Amino acid sequence: MKVTLDVSLTAAWVLKDEDQTKSLKILEKILNGTLTLVQPELWWVETLNLLKTATLRKRITPKTAIEAVRFLKEIPMRVISVSLVGQETVLQLSLDWGLTAYDATYVAVAMEEGSTLGTLDKDLLALKGKEKRILFL
């Protein structure tokens, strides 16, 4: 099964003070090959920003941030460019559902790839049951 996960869910992979219950179970399935991770390129940018912010707020050290990037690079994933799903598609989803373009990018990748969307984001979870083209974890 393919999954697309936003940073609200994957942050716990690198920030130990986040709730890790669901996130680490999903990571284990990705690492053992039960799940295939398909991510928008945006995920990396958001994750790097998360690590920078966590470092500035003293949640982690700069060394830990670098180690986290190295760890994340080892996770098997297919990275999708927004141009593959279409900038127009992202904009239309954003307008239709009142999402940020960032959130709409995850939705567009999940829809294009037929993957299940994993999130803890309240705006994305609000679509659960309303939009049949999106499968949620």
N, CA, C and O atoms as CSV, one atom per row, in Angstrom:
chain,resi,resn,atom,element,x,y,z
A,1,MET,N,N,0.839,-1.169,0.000
A,1,MET,CA,C,0.000,0.000,0.000
A,1,MET,C,C,0.896,1.248,0.000
A,1,MET,O,O,1.908,1.300,0.700
A,2,LYS,N,N,0.512,2.229,-0.781
A,2,LYS,CA,C,1.250,3.484,-0.846
A,2,LYS,C,C,0.659,4.491,0.140
A,2,LYS,O,O,-0.555,4.556,0.333
A,3,VAL,N,N,1.550,5.280,0.764
A,3,VAL,CA,C,1.119,6.328,1.687
A,3,VAL,C,C,1.846,7.632,1.368
A,3,VAL,O,O,2.997,7.636,0.930
A,4,THR,N,N,1.145,8.729,1.600
A,4,THR,CA,C,1.715,10.072,1.524
A,4,THR,C,C,1.468,10.697,2.890
A,4,THR,O,O,0.328,10.781,3.346
A,5,LEU,N,N,2.544,11.137,3.539
A,5,LEU,CA,C,2.453,11.619,4.912
A,5,LEU,C,C,2.922,13.061,5.008
A,5,LEU,O,O,3.967,13.418,4.464
A,6,ASP,N,N,2.153,13.887,5.697
A,6,ASP,CA,C,2.611,15.263,5.866
A,6,ASP,C,C,3.473,15.388,7.119
A,6,ASP,O,O,3.589,14.446,7.903
A,7,VAL,N,N,4.068,16.548,7.293
A,7,VAL,CA,C,5.016,16.766,8.378
A,7,VAL,C,C,4.351,16.696,9.748
A,7,VAL,O,O,5.018,16.387,10.736
A,8,SER,N,N,3.059,16.974,9.827
A,8,SER,CA,C,2.387,16.872,11.124
A,8,SER,C,C,2.490,15.448,11.676
A,8,SER,O,O,2.468,15.247,12.890
A,9,LEU,N,N,2.600,14.478,10.797
A,9,LEU,CA,C,2.722,13.078,11.205
A,9,LEU,C,C,4.177,12.634,11.298
A,9,LEU,O,O,4.542,11.902,12.219
A,10,THR,N,N,5.002,13.064,10.368
A,10,THR,CA,C,6.387,12.572,10.318
A,10,THR,C,C,7.340,13.309,11.258
A,10,THR,O,O,8.461,12.849,11.476
A,11,ALA,N,N,6.919,14.435,11.815
A,11,ALA,CA,C,7.786,15.190,12.737
A,11,ALA,C,C,8.276,14.312,13.889
A,11,ALA,O,O,9.403,14.465,14.359
A,12,ALA,N,N,7.441,13.413,14.328
A,12,ALA,CA,C,7.798,12.548,15.458
A,12,ALA,C,C,8.935,11.586,15.130
A,12,ALA,O,O,9.533,11.011,16.039
A,13,TRP,N,N,9.237,11.404,13.868
A,13,TRP,CA,C,10.370,10.554,13.506
A,13,TRP,C,C,11.689,11.166,13.959
A,13,TRP,O,O,12.665,10.454,14.198
A,14,VAL,N,N,11.710,12.493,14.077
A,14,VAL,CA,C,12.968,13.174,14.401
A,14,VAL,C,C,12.881,14.056,15.650
A,14,VAL,O,O,13.909,14.490,16.168
A,15,LEU,N,N,11.691,14.319,16.127
A,15,LEU,CA,C,11.523,15.121,17.343
A,15,LEU,C,C,10.905,14.236,18.414
A,15,LEU,O,O,9.720,13.909,18.359
A,16,LYS,N,N,11.703,13.861,19.364
A,16,LYS,CA,C,11.277,12.886,20.372
A,16,LYS,C,C,10.220,13.424,21.325
A,16,LYS,O,O,9.573,12.651,22.032
A,17,ASP,N,N,10.036,14.756,21.353
A,17,ASP,CA,C,9.015,15.305,22.252
A,17,ASP,C,C,7.643,15.384,21.592
A,17,ASP,O,O,6.690,15.872,22.200
A,18,GLU,N,N,7.536,14.909,20.354
A,18,GLU,CA,C,6.238,14.819,19.659
A,18,GLU,C,C,5.586,13.481,20.016
A,18,GLU,O,O,6.269,12.539,20.420
A,19,ASP,N,N,4.267,13.404,19.865
A,19,ASP,CA,C,3.559,12.144,20.094
A,19,ASP,C,C,3.954,11.164,18.992
A,19,ASP,O,O,3.682,11.398,17.814
A,20,GLN,N,N,4.590,10.078,19.381
A,20,GLN,CA,C,5.161,9.146,18.411
A,20,GLN,C,C,4.334,7.891,18.179
A,20,GLN,O,O,4.699,7.074,17.334
A,21,THR,N,N,3.263,7.714,18.880
A,21,THR,CA,C,2.516,6.465,18.846
A,21,THR,C,C,2.195,5.995,17.434
A,21,THR,O,O,2.660,4.934,17.018
A,22,LYS,N,N,1.420,6.753,16.702
A,22,LYS,CA,C,0.993,6.383,15.348
A,22,LYS,C,C,2.150,6.481,14.359
A,22,LYS,O,O,2.321,5.618,13.498
A,23,SER,N,N,2.928,7.524,14.492
A,23,SER,CA,C,3.989,7.821,13.545
A,23,SER,C,C,5.040,6.716,13.466
A,23,SER,O,O,5.435,6.315,12.372
A,24,LEU,N,N,5.489,6.229,14.604
A,24,LEU,CA,C,6.537,5.208,14.600
A,24,LEU,C,C,6.040,3.866,14.078
A,24,LEU,O,O,6.811,3.107,13.489
A,25,LYS,N,N,4.764,3.567,14.286
A,25,LYS,CA,C,4.192,2.333,13.719
A,25,LYS,C,C,4.199,2.410,12.194
A,25,LYS,O,O,4.498,1.427,11.515
A,26,ILE,N,N,3.868,3.582,11.664
A,26,ILE,CA,C,3.876,3.773,10.213
A,26,ILE,C,C,5.303,3.681,9.681
A,26,ILE,O,O,5.547,3.041,8.659
A,27,LEU,N,N,6.240,4.317,10.370
A,27,LEU,CA,C,7.643,4.266,9.947
A,27,LEU,C,C,8.149,2.830,9.910
A,27,LEU,O,O,8.848,2.440,8.975
A,28,GLU,N,N,7.806,2.055,10.907
A,28,GLU,CA,C,8.226,0.649,10.947
A,28,GLU,C,C,7.719,-0.100,9.705
A,28,GLU,O,O,8.446,-0.904,9.122
A,29,LYS,N,N,6.478,0.166,9.307
A,29,LYS,CA,C,5.917,-0.498,8.129
A,29,LYS,C,C,6.587,-0.033,6.834
A,29,LYS,O,O,6.713,-0.804,5.883
A,30,ILE,N,N,7.012,1.222,6.805
A,30,ILE,CA,C,7.748,1.715,5.629
A,30,ILE,C,C,9.107,1.029,5.555
A,30,ILE,O,O,9.534,0.584,4.489
A,31,LEU,N,N,9.778,0.948,6.696
A,31,LEU,CA,C,11.113,0.355,6.724
A,31,LEU,C,C,11.091,-1.139,6.431
A,31,LEU,O,O,12.049,-1.666,5.866
A,32,ASN,N,N,10.011,-1.838,6.807
A,32,ASN,CA,C,9.968,-3.275,6.515
A,32,ASN,C,C,9.312,-3.586,5.169
A,32,ASN,O,O,9.162,-4.751,4.800
A,33,GLY,N,N,8.919,-2.532,4.433
A,33,GLY,CA,C,8.393,-2.719,3.085
A,33,GLY,C,C,6.900,-2.975,2.996
A,33,GLY,O,O,6.378,-3.186,1.901
A,34,THR,N,N,6.208,-2.962,4.115
A,34,THR,CA,C,4.765,-3.153,4.105
A,34,THR,C,C,4.058,-1.955,3.474
A,34,THR,O,O,3.044,-2.114,2.794
A,35,LEU,N,N,4.597,-0.755,3.702
A,35,LEU,CA,C,4.064,0.479,3.106
A,35,LEU,C,C,5.120,1.103,2.205
A,35,LEU,O,O,6.316,1.021,2.486
A,36,THR,N,N,4.672,1.727,1.121
A,36,THR,CA,C,5.550,2.468,0.216
A,36,THR,C,C,5.267,3.946,0.395
A,36,THR,O,O,4.129,4.393,0.254
A,37,LEU,N,N,6.316,4.705,0.709
A,37,LEU,CA,C,6.175,6.131,0.966
A,37,LEU,C,C,6.348,6.924,-0.327
A,37,LEU,O,O,7.360,6.798,-1.016
A,38,VAL,N,N,5.343,7.743,-0.645
A,38,VAL,CA,C,5.365,8.611,-1.828
A,38,VAL,C,C,5.130,10.028,-1.324
A,38,VAL,O,O,4.047,10.342,-0.829
A,39,GLN,N,N,6.136,10.883,-1.449
A,39,GLN,CA,C,6.098,12.206,-0.851
A,39,GLN,C,C,6.238,13.321,-1.879
A,39,GLN,O,O,6.956,13.174,-2.868
A,40,PRO,N,N,5.550,14.439,-1.643
A,40,PRO,CA,C,5.834,15.610,-2.468
A,40,PRO,C,C,7.214,16.150,-2.095
A,40,PRO,O,O,7.648,16.034,-0.949
A,41,GLU,N,N,7.882,16.730,-3.058
A,41,GLU,CA,C,9.184,17.340,-2.814
A,41,GLU,C,C,9.099,18.362,-1.667
A,41,GLU,O,O,10.058,18.560,-0.921
A,42,LEU,N,N,7.951,18.990,-1.552
A,42,LEU,CA,C,7.687,19.958,-0.497
A,42,LEU,C,C,7.959,19.387,0.893
A,42,LEU,O,O,8.368,20.122,1.792
A,43,TRP,N,N,7.738,18.097,1.077
A,43,TRP,CA,C,7.939,17.471,2.380
A,43,TRP,C,C,9.344,17.723,2.903
A,43,TRP,O,O,9.531,18.003,4.087
A,44,TRP,N,N,10.332,17.622,2.018
A,44,TRP,CA,C,11.711,17.865,2.449
A,44,TRP,C,C,11.901,19.299,2.926
A,44,TRP,O,O,12.530,19.530,3.959
A,45,VAL,N,N,11.368,20.254,2.191
A,45,VAL,CA,C,11.514,21.663,2.563
A,45,VAL,C,C,10.836,21.917,3.912
A,45,VAL,O,O,11.404,22.579,4.780
A,46,GLU,N,N,9.634,21.393,4.082
A,46,GLU,CA,C,8.931,21.579,5.353
A,46,GLU,C,C,9.669,20.895,6.504
A,46,GLU,O,O,9.719,21.426,7.614
A,47,THR,N,N,10.229,19.740,6.245
A,47,THR,CA,C,10.959,19.013,7.280
A,47,THR,C,C,12.240,19.743,7.666
A,47,THR,O,O,12.579,19.825,8.847
A,48,LEU,N,N,12.946,20.269,6.682
A,48,LEU,CA,C,14.156,21.038,6.983
A,48,LEU,C,C,13.817,22.288,7.793
A,48,LEU,O,O,14.554,22.661,8.706
A,49,ASN,N,N,12.719,22.921,7.462
A,49,ASN,CA,C,12.280,24.091,8.228
A,49,ASN,C,C,11.896,23.698,9.655
A,49,ASN,O,O,12.205,24.420,10.604
A,50,LEU,N,N,11.235,22.575,9.804
A,50,LEU,CA,C,10.889,22.058,11.130
A,50,LEU,C,C,12.153,21.858,11.970
A,50,LEU,O,O,12.200,22.249,13.136
A,51,LEU,N,N,13.167,21.253,11.373
A,51,LEU,CA,C,14.416,21.001,12.093
A,51,LEU,C,C,15.132,22.298,12.450
A,51,LEU,O,O,15.691,22.424,13.539
A,52,LYS,N,N,15.114,23.265,11.531
A,52,LYS,CA,C,15.730,24.565,11.812
A,52,LYS,C,C,15.017,25.242,12.981
A,52,LYS,O,O,15.662,25.741,13.902
A,53,THR,N,N,13.700,25.255,12.939
A,53,THR,CA,C,12.912,25.895,13.998
A,53,THR,C,C,13.115,25.179,15.330
A,53,THR,O,O,13.251,25.828,16.368
A,54,ALA,N,N,13.135,23.869,15.310
A,54,ALA,CA,C,13.354,23.096,16.534
A,54,ALA,C,C,14.736,23.392,17.117
A,54,ALA,O,O,14.904,23.438,18.335
A,55,THR,N,N,15.708,23.589,16.254
A,55,THR,CA,C,17.057,23.926,16.705
A,55,THR,C,C,17.073,25.321,17.335
A,55,THR,O,O,17.639,25.513,18.411
A,56,LEU,N,N,16.454,26.286,16.666
A,56,LEU,CA,C,16.424,27.654,17.199
A,56,LEU,C,C,15.696,27.730,18.533
A,56,LEU,O,O,16.047,28.536,19.395
A,57,ARG,N,N,14.673,26.883,18.701
A,57,ARG,CA,C,13.905,26.871,19.952
A,57,ARG,C,C,14.525,25.957,21.004
A,57,ARG,O,O,13.945,25.738,22.068
A,58,LYS,N,N,15.707,25.426,20.699
A,58,LYS,CA,C,16.474,24.589,21.636
A,58,LYS,C,C,15.780,23.267,21.963
A,58,LYS,O,O,16.045,22.662,23.002
A,59,ARG,N,N,14.888,22.820,21.069
A,59,ARG,CA,C,14.275,21.502,21.254
A,59,ARG,C,C,15.283,20.411,20.905
A,59,ARG,O,O,15.277,19.327,21.487
A,60,ILE,N,N,16.153,20.724,19.936
A,60,ILE,CA,C,17.215,19.815,19.529
A,60,ILE,C,C,18.482,20.638,19.289
A,60,ILE,O,O,18.426,21.862,19.166
A,61,THR,N,N,19.608,19.957,19.224
A,61,THR,CA,C,20.874,20.628,18.935
A,61,THR,C,C,21.103,20.648,17.428
A,61,THR,O,O,20.482,19.869,16.705
A,62,PRO,N,N,21.978,21.521,16.941
A,62,PRO,CA,C,22.318,21.493,15.513
A,62,PRO,C,C,22.841,20.120,15.072
A,62,PRO,O,O,22.535,19.658,13.973
A,63,LYS,N,N,23.620,19.484,15.923
A,63,LYS,CA,C,24.144,18.151,15.595
A,63,LYS,C,C,23.003,17.143,15.425
A,63,LYS,O,O,23.015,16.325,14.505
A,64,THR,N,N,22.025,17.216,16.319
A,64,THR,CA,C,20.859,16.325,16.231
A,64,THR,C,C,20.077,16.594,14.953
A,64,THR,O,O,19.580,15.658,14.326
A,65,ALA,N,N,19.961,17.859,14.559
A,65,ALA,CA,C,19.251,18.213,13.323
A,65,ALA,C,C,19.937,17.581,12.109
A,65,ALA,O,O,19.271,17.029,11.233
A,66,ILE,N,N,21.250,17.663,12.061
A,66,ILE,CA,C,22.011,17.071,10.942
A,66,ILE,C,C,21.856,15.555,10.951
A,66,ILE,O,O,21.670,14.941,9.900
A,67,GLU,N,N,21.931,14.954,12.129
A,67,GLU,CA,C,21.738,13.498,12.238
A,67,GLU,C,C,20.337,13.099,11.784
A,67,GLU,O,O,20.158,12.045,11.174
A,68,ALA,N,N,19.352,13.929,12.075
A,68,ALA,CA,C,17.973,13.659,11.660
A,68,ALA,C,C,17.863,13.650,10.139
A,68,ALA,O,O,17.202,12.784,9.565
A,69,VAL,N,N,18.506,14.607,9.492
A,69,VAL,CA,C,18.488,14.640,8.021
A,69,VAL,C,C,19.121,13.370,7.465
A,69,VAL,O,O,18.592,12.768,6.530
A,70,ARG,N,N,20.227,12.969,8.025
A,70,ARG,CA,C,20.892,11.728,7.560
A,70,ARG,C,C,19.979,10.525,7.749
A,70,ARG,O,O,19.894,9.660,6.877
A,71,PHE,N,N,19.299,10.472,8.885
A,71,PHE,CA,C,18.354,9.390,9.143
A,71,PHE,C,C,17.225,9.393,8.117
A,71,PHE,O,O,16.896,8.354,7.544
A,72,LEU,N,N,16.641,10.551,7.891
A,72,LEU,CA,C,15.520,10.657,6.953
A,72,LEU,C,C,15.924,10.289,5.533
A,72,LEU,O,O,15.118,9.732,4.788
A,73,LYS,N,N,17.146,10.589,5.153
A,73,LYS,CA,C,17.627,10.243,3.802
A,73,LYS,C,C,17.709,8.734,3.590
A,73,LYS,O,O,17.722,8.262,2.453
A,74,GLU,N,N,17.763,7.984,4.678
A,74,GLU,CA,C,17.831,6.519,4.588
A,74,GLU,C,C,16.460,5.865,4.445
A,74,GLU,O,O,16.367,4.684,4.112
A,75,ILE,N,N,15.403,6.625,4.693
A,75,ILE,CA,C,14.051,6.070,4.594
A,75,ILE,C,C,13.686,5.951,3.115
A,75,ILE,O,O,13.761,6.934,2.378
A,76,PRO,N,N,13.297,4.767,2.685
A,76,PRO,CA,C,12.923,4.616,1.271
A,76,PRO,C,C,11.653,5.405,0.951
A,76,PRO,O,O,10.613,5.229,1.585
A,77,MET,N,N,11.770,6.277,-0.049
A,77,MET,CA,C,10.607,7.059,-0.463
A,77,MET,C,C,10.770,7.485,-1.907
A,77,MET,O,O,11.883,7.666,-2.402
A,78,ARG,N,N,9.650,7.640,-2.564
A,78,ARG,CA,C,9.608,8.231,-3.894
A,78,ARG,C,C,9.202,9.676,-3.725
A,78,ARG,O,O,8.180,9.963,-3.101
A,79,VAL,N,N,9.981,10.588,-4.268
A,79,VAL,CA,C,9.703,12.020,-4.124
A,79,VAL,C,C,9.126,12.534,-5.436
A,79,VAL,O,O,9.696,12.325,-6.507
A,80,ILE,N,N,7.981,13.211,-5.332
A,80,ILE,CA,C,7.235,13.688,-6.494
A,80,ILE,C,C,7.318,15.210,-6.567
A,80,ILE,O,O,7.079,15.901,-5.576
A,81,SER,N,N,7.655,15.720,-7.734
A,81,SER,CA,C,7.680,17.163,-7.965
A,81,SER,C,C,6.254,17.669,-8.166
A,81,SER,O,O,5.403,16.959,-8.703
A,82,VAL,N,N,6.003,18.894,-7.733
A,82,VAL,CA,C,4.668,19.488,-7.910
A,82,VAL,C,C,4.312,19.576,-9.390
A,82,VAL,O,O,3.134,19.538,-9.745
A,83,SER,N,N,5.308,19.691,-10.250
A,83,SER,CA,C,5.016,19.771,-11.684
A,83,SER,C,C,4.454,18.452,-12.213
A,83,SER,O,O,3.773,18.435,-13.239
A,84,LEU,N,N,4.732,17.357,-11.522
A,84,LEU,CA,C,4.188,16.063,-11.934
A,84,LEU,C,C,2.690,15.966,-11.663
A,84,LEU,O,O,1.956,15.360,-12.444
A,85,VAL,N,N,2.236,16.556,-10.566
A,85,VAL,CA,C,0.805,16.526,-10.248
A,85,VAL,C,C,0.089,17.734,-10.824
A,85,VAL,O,O,-1.137,17.741,-10.931
A,86,GLY,N,N,0.842,18.747,-11.191
A,86,GLY,CA,C,0.264,19.924,-11.831
A,86,GLY,C,C,0.009,21.063,-10.869
A,86,GLY,O,O,-0.728,20.922,-9.893
A,87,GLN,N,N,0.623,22.188,-11.156
A,87,GLN,CA,C,0.429,23.368,-10.330
A,87,GLN,C,C,-1.035,23.813,-10.334
A,87,GLN,O,O,-1.552,24.288,-9.323
A,88,GLU,N,N,-1.695,23.655,-11.485
A,88,GLU,CA,C,-3.108,24.025,-11.573
A,88,GLU,C,C,-3.960,23.168,-10.659
A,88,GLU,O,O,-4.901,23.655,-10.032
A,89,THR,N,N,-3.621,21.882,-10.585
A,89,THR,CA,C,-4.349,20.962,-9.712
A,89,THR,C,C,-4.211,21.382,-8.254
A,89,THR,O,O,-5.190,21.412,-7.508
A,90,VAL,N,N,-2.986,21.703,-7.862
A,90,VAL,CA,C,-2.751,22.135,-6.479
A,90,VAL,C,C,-3.548,23.398,-6.173
A,90,VAL,O,O,-4.185,23.500,-5.124
A,91,LEU,N,N,-3.510,24.347,-7.081
A,91,LEU,CA,C,-4.255,25.596,-6.872
A,91,LEU,C,C,-5.752,25.334,-6.799
A,91,LEU,O,O,-6.435,25.887,-5.937
A,92,GLN,N,N,-6.269,24.497,-7.692
A,92,GLN,CA,C,-7.704,24.215,-7.702
A,92,GLN,C,C,-8.147,23.526,-6.420
A,92,GLN,O,O,-9.187,23.872,-5.859
A,93,LEU,N,N,-7.365,22.550,-5.947
A,93,LEU,CA,C,-7.690,21.875,-4.680
A,93,LEU,C,C,-7.664,22.865,-3.524
A,93,LEU,O,O,-8.511,22.821,-2.632
A,94,SER,N,N,-6.694,23.746,-3.552
A,94,SER,CA,C,-6.572,24.761,-2.514
A,94,SER,C,C,-7.797,25.679,-2.487
A,94,SER,O,O,-8.336,25.989,-1.425
A,95,LEU,N,N,-8.217,26.101,-3.663
A,95,LEU,CA,C,-9.391,26.977,-3.765
A,95,LEU,C,C,-10.683,26.246,-3.405
A,95,LEU,O,O,-11.525,26.776,-2.680
A,96,ASP,N,N,-10.832,25.025,-3.917
A,96,ASP,CA,C,-12.062,24.259,-3.687
A,96,ASP,C,C,-12.287,23.942,-2.212
A,96,ASP,O,O,-13.417,23.994,-1.726
A,97,TRP,N,N,-11.212,23.615,-1.506
A,97,TRP,CA,C,-11.365,23.124,-0.139
A,97,TRP,C,C,-10.846,24.091,0.917
A,97,TRP,O,O,-10.860,23.774,2.107
A,98,GLY,N,N,-10.391,25.260,0.499
A,98,GLY,CA,C,-9.902,26.241,1.460
A,98,GLY,C,C,-8.631,25.809,2.170
A,98,GLY,O,O,-8.400,26.167,3.324
A,99,LEU,N,N,-7.809,25.036,1.469
A,99,LEU,CA,C,-6.547,24.559,2.035
A,99,LEU,C,C,-5.409,25.507,1.677
A,99,LEU,O,O,-5.515,26.287,0.730
A,100,THR,N,N,-4.337,25.435,2.429
A,100,THR,CA,C,-3.122,26.113,1.989
A,100,THR,C,C,-2.607,25.360,0.762
A,100,THR,O,O,-2.950,24.197,0.552
A,101,ALA,N,N,-1.802,26.014,-0.026
A,101,ALA,CA,C,-1.184,25.337,-1.173
A,101,ALA,C,C,-0.295,24.191,-0.686
A,101,ALA,O,O,-0.134,23.185,-1.378
A,102,TYR,N,N,0.279,24.349,0.509
A,102,TYR,CA,C,1.125,23.294,1.069
A,102,TYR,C,C,0.300,22.027,1.305
A,102,TYR,O,O,0.679,20.940,0.869
A,103,ASP,N,N,-0.832,22.180,1.997
A,103,ASP,CA,C,-1.696,21.025,2.265
A,103,ASP,C,C,-2.254,20.441,0.972
A,103,ASP,O,O,-2.329,19.222,0.819
A,104,ALA,N,N,-2.642,21.300,0.055
A,104,ALA,CA,C,-3.187,20.836,-1.223
A,104,ALA,C,C,-2.157,20.040,-2.015
A,104,ALA,O,O,-2.523,19.156,-2.789
A,105,THR,N,N,-0.890,20.338,-1.833
A,105,THR,CA,C,0.165,19.577,-2.520
A,105,THR,C,C,0.174,18.132,-2.046
A,105,THR,O,O,0.298,17.218,-2.862
A,106,TYR,N,N,0.046,17.910,-0.751
A,106,TYR,CA,C,-0.014,16.534,-0.224
A,106,TYR,C,C,-1.244,15.806,-0.769
A,106,TYR,O,O,-1.161,14.639,-1.151
A,107,VAL,N,N,-2.369,16.492,-0.801
A,107,VAL,CA,C,-3.603,15.898,-1.324
A,107,VAL,C,C,-3.430,15.544,-2.798
A,107,VAL,O,O,-3.811,14.454,-3.225
A,108,ALA,N,N,-2.855,16.462,-3.577
A,108,ALA,CA,C,-2.671,16.227,-5.012
A,108,ALA,C,C,-1.774,15.016,-5.267
A,108,ALA,O,O,-2.058,14.208,-6.151
A,109,VAL,N,N,-0.706,14.891,-4.504
A,109,VAL,CA,C,0.187,13.734,-4.664
A,109,VAL,C,C,-0.545,12.450,-4.294
A,109,VAL,O,O,-0.453,11.455,-5.012
A,110,ALA,N,N,-1.268,12.467,-3.184
A,110,ALA,CA,C,-2.007,11.276,-2.766
A,110,ALA,C,C,-3.036,10.869,-3.823
A,110,ALA,O,O,-3.188,9.685,-4.124
A,111,MET,N,N,-3.735,11.849,-4.380
A,111,MET,CA,C,-4.739,11.548,-5.403
A,111,MET,C,C,-4.080,11.031,-6.677
A,111,MET,O,O,-4.539,10.045,-7.254
A,112,GLU,N,N,-3.026,11.673,-7.114
A,112,GLU,CA,C,-2.324,11.274,-8.341
A,112,GLU,C,C,-1.737,9.873,-8.224
A,112,GLU,O,O,-1.789,9.087,-9.169
A,113,GLU,N,N,-1.183,9.571,-7.064
A,113,GLU,CA,C,-0.504,8.289,-6.848
A,113,GLU,C,C,-1.427,7.186,-6.338
A,113,GLU,O,O,-1.028,6.024,-6.267
A,114,GLY,N,N,-2.659,7.548,-5.984
A,114,GLY,CA,C,-3.566,6.564,-5.400
A,114,GLY,C,C,-3.085,6.102,-4.035
A,114,GLY,O,O,-3.318,4.963,-3.632
A,115,SER,N,N,-2.407,7.004,-3.328
A,115,SER,CA,C,-1.886,6.646,-2.011
A,115,SER,C,C,-2.833,7.136,-0.916
A,115,SER,O,O,-3.669,8.013,-1.135
A,116,THR,N,N,-2.680,6.560,0.234
A,116,THR,CA,C,-3.459,6.943,1.405
A,116,THR,C,C,-2.753,8.113,2.070
A,116,THR,O,O,-1.530,8.104,2.213
A,117,LEU,N,N,-3.517,9.122,2.476
A,117,LEU,CA,C,-2.952,10.319,3.088
A,117,LEU,C,C,-2.907,10.156,4.601
A,117,LEU,O,O,-3.908,9.826,5.236
A,118,GLY,N,N,-1.733,10.391,5.160
A,118,GLY,CA,C,-1.570,10.358,6.609
A,118,GLY,C,C,-1.282,11.748,7.127
A,118,GLY,O,O,-0.351,12.405,6.660
A,119,THR,N,N,-2.066,12.205,8.083
A,119,THR,CA,C,-1.914,13.554,8.617
A,119,THR,C,C,-2.491,13.639,10.015
A,119,THR,O,O,-3.323,12.825,10.416
A,120,LEU,N,N,-2.037,14.630,10.742
A,120,LEU,CA,C,-2.659,15.003,12.009
A,120,LEU,C,C,-3.231,16.412,11.900
A,120,LEU,O,O,-3.749,16.956,12.875
A,121,ASP,N,N,-3.135,16.998,10.706
A,121,ASP,CA,C,-3.567,18.367,10.438
A,121,ASP,C,C,-5.095,18.455,10.429
A,121,ASP,O,O,-5.763,17.721,9.700
A,122,LYS,N,N,-5.639,19.362,11.249
A,122,LYS,CA,C,-7.100,19.461,11.386
A,122,LYS,C,C,-7.784,19.874,10.090
A,122,LYS,O,O,-8.888,19.407,9.810
A,123,ASP,N,N,-7.156,20.742,9.287
A,123,ASP,CA,C,-7.772,21.165,8.025
A,123,ASP,C,C,-7.874,20.008,7.035
A,123,ASP,O,O,-8.871,19.872,6.326
A,124,LEU,N,N,-6.844,19.186,6.994
A,124,LEU,CA,C,-6.890,18.020,6.104
A,124,LEU,C,C,-7.842,16.958,6.644
A,124,LEU,O,O,-8.587,16.344,5.880
A,125,LEU,N,N,-7.821,16.745,7.924
A,125,LEU,CA,C,-8.728,15.751,8.513
A,125,LEU,C,C,-10.190,16.151,8.356
A,125,LEU,O,O,-11.072,15.292,8.364
A,126,ALA,N,N,-10.453,17.447,8.213
A,126,ALA,CA,C,-11.827,17.921,8.008
A,126,ALA,C,C,-12.402,17.431,6.679
A,126,ALA,O,O,-13.619,17.409,6.499
A,127,LEU,N,N,-11.531,17.041,5.753
A,127,LEU,CA,C,-11.994,16.530,4.457
A,127,LEU,C,C,-12.433,15.064,4.534
A,127,LEU,O,O,-13.076,14.555,3.616
A,128,LYS,N,N,-12.088,14.401,5.618
A,128,LYS,CA,C,-12.414,12.984,5.782
A,128,LYS,C,C,-13.920,12.790,5.670
A,128,LYS,O,O,-14.696,13.417,6.392
A,129,GLY,N,N,-14.313,11.930,4.773
A,129,GLY,CA,C,-15.727,11.656,4.559
A,129,GLY,C,C,-16.398,12.619,3.592
A,129,GLY,O,O,-17.468,12.307,3.068
A,130,LYS,N,N,-15.803,13.777,3.341
A,130,LYS,CA,C,-16.388,14.758,2.425
A,130,LYS,C,C,-15.871,14.574,1.000
A,130,LYS,O,O,-16.580,14.852,0.033
A,131,GLU,N,N,-14.656,14.113,0.884
A,131,GLU,CA,C,-14.022,13.983,-0.423
A,131,GLU,C,C,-13.655,12.520,-0.650
A,131,GLU,O,O,-12.722,12.001,-0.037
A,132,LYS,N,N,-14.388,11.873,-1.524
A,132,LYS,CA,C,-14.232,10.428,-1.743
A,132,LYS,C,C,-12.928,10.071,-2.456
A,132,LYS,O,O,-12.494,8.920,-2.413
A,133,ARG,N,N,-12.301,11.051,-3.112
A,133,ARG,CA,C,-11.063,10.757,-3.844
A,133,ARG,C,C,-9.843,10.692,-2.917
A,133,ARG,O,O,-8.746,10.348,-3.358
A,134,ILE,N,N,-10.029,11.018,-1.651
A,134,ILE,CA,C,-8.922,11.002,-0.704
A,134,ILE,C,C,-9.143,9.869,0.303
A,134,ILE,O,O,-10.179,9.810,0.965
A,135,LEU,N,N,-8.181,8.993,0.408
A,135,LEU,CA,C,-8.212,7.932,1.396
A,135,LEU,C,C,-7.331,8.357,2.555
A,135,LEU,O,O,-6.208,8.809,2.332
A,136,PHE,N,N,-7.806,8.227,3.787
A,136,PHE,CA,C,-7.052,8.635,4.949
A,136,PHE,C,C,-6.608,7.410,5.743
A,136,PHE,O,O,-7.300,6.393,5.787
A,137,LEU,N,N,-5.445,7.530,6.364
A,137,LEU,CA,C,-4.955,6.471,7.260
A,137,LEU,C,C,-5.857,6.389,8.475
A,137,LEU,O,O,-5.627,5.563,9.359
